[in-house]
Amino acid sequence: MAVILALVLTLCLTACGNDEPASDLEYVTENGKIVVGITDFAPMDFEDENGEWIGFDADMAKEFAEYLGVEVEFIVIDWDNKIFELENKSIDVVWNGMTLTDKVKDAMGCSDPYCKNAQVVVVKADVADQYQDEASLADLAFAVEAGSAGKEIVESLGLSFTEVAYQSDALMEVAAGTSDACVIDLLMAGAMIGEGTGYPDLTYTVSLTSEDYVVGFRKGSDLVEKFNQFWADASAEGIVLETAKTYGVQESVIVK
């Protein structure tokens, strides 16, 4: 009886094991879709008037899905929980203007850098001349996105800050006067503040970092290599630069 039970258990484990995809690429292919974790972050990911996700990252994610032969699904995530969402397979990729940090590098399989960026200080334009270097920021109250590179730099400088859910919320804090300043991505600042935008009375002053954007997959995922090849091919075909020009990020994008 013991021998029979052992045999049955072995067969069961073998059968169950065969049902598991051998790699992330197989997992995504079998599901017929790649699930992309994002936040509302213009010009990388944002909704148009019809509720469709567009932006440089969103459009390139659609291209990548087509390259893989699958559909794309966008899910808005809590940025502070991006690693957890990836590991428990709620999403397959974090693709939302994500800065390459030591934490990201340790927790994810990271693509080659695809975009250049910086973390910049945003204040009201009428006081901008008072905040032109790091030393002048000491007494300001900042708003920062939880889990972001902006939060990391403000924290490292010992500045006072309040965490909010999204970088767009940080901008609203400054516009409303509930925070003196915020730290956000340069690409977002270029798209969302200043003349002709929704925040004409805001501007950015000090650049606190210089950094790279990467796309994050599960640790050890074979989708990393697949993405890097896709980016090289899309660059050669002119898709990367054409899409970048659509959203005004052509000066920051890295074309292979």
Helices and strands as residue ranges (DSSP letters): H 2-19, H 24-31, E 33-38, E 46-47, E 53-54, H 56-68, E 71-76, G 79-81, H 82-87, E 93-99, H 102-107, E 109-110, E 115-117, E 119-124, G 125-130, G 134-137, E 141-145, H 149-156, E 160-164, H 167-176, E 181-185, H 186-192, E 202-207, E 211-217, H 223-236, H 239-246
